[in-house]
Amino acid sequence: MRWLIEIRRFTALVAALIVLGGGWIFATRDFTNRSAFTTSAAPQVGFAAPDFDLEALDGGRIKLAELRGKVVMVNLWASWCAPCRAEMPAIDHIYQQYKARGLEVVAINTTFQDSEAEARSFLAGLGVTFPVALDRDGAASKRYALQAMPSTFFVARDGTIGDMLFGGPMTEALIVGKIEKLLGNE
């Protein structure tokens, strides 16, 4: 008879846990459906690169969608990031070598956590020639799930991500290897 009491206690405990768990799920559900709009999948190789429409450092606009047909190297950086500073000359050198073959570089300054004045000063000191965009509100960084700097995304001509690199600094040889695959034999 004692085993019957133990089974009843166990059954009551399991039933209580199920009721409490169901109550917790019900109480914490999202009635506003905000989570559908605030979360998005992290960028992945083989999938479409997140689009952006950002103010350019020179005052124009840079839209990824308008660069379709080119291989685009999207580099997220900040002026205070030492690896970002170290790889900028290599990026600019490769840009100069490959832009005639269809390479475009868009360096997105994470202005929401940097200073535009510092970014301008840093870039002027290097004399970079590629386009620079300003991510003032962090929206582009969020769409690219920025977690490490620098973060670089190599976007194929069809707008899909061909490769991704997090951290740095990148060498010229590494960059060339990534873009040669996407440029192909023209």
Stockholm file with secondary structure:
# STOCKHOLM 1.0

chainA/1-186         MRWLIEIRRFTALVAALIVLGGGWIFATRDFTNRSAFTTSAAPQVGFAAPDFDLEALDGGRIKLAELRGKVVMVNLWASWCAPCRAEMPAIDHIYQQYKARGLEVVAINTTFQDSEAEARSFLAGLGVTFPVALDRDGAASKRYALQAMPSTFFVARDGTIGDMLFGGPMTEALIVGKIEKLLGNE
#=GR chainA/1-186 SS CHHHHHHHHHHHHHHHHHHHHHHHHHHTSCSSCTHHHHCCCCCCTTSBCCCCEEEETTSSEEEGGGGTTSEEEEEEECTTCHHHHHHHHHHHHHHHHHGGGTEEEEEEECGGGSCHHHHHHHHHHHTCCSCEEECSSSHHHHHTTCCSSSEEEEECTTSBEEEEEESSCCCHHHHHHHHHHHHCCC
#=GC SS_cons         CHHHHHHHHHHHHHHHHHHHHHHHHHHTSCSSCTHHHHCCCCCCTTSBCCCCEEEETTSSEEEGGGGTTSEEEEEEECTTCHHHHHHHHHHHHHHHHHGGGTEEEEEEECGGGSCHHHHHHHHHHHTCCSCEEECSSSHHHHHTTCCSSSEEEEECTTSBEEEEEESSCCCHHHHHHHHHHHHCCC
//
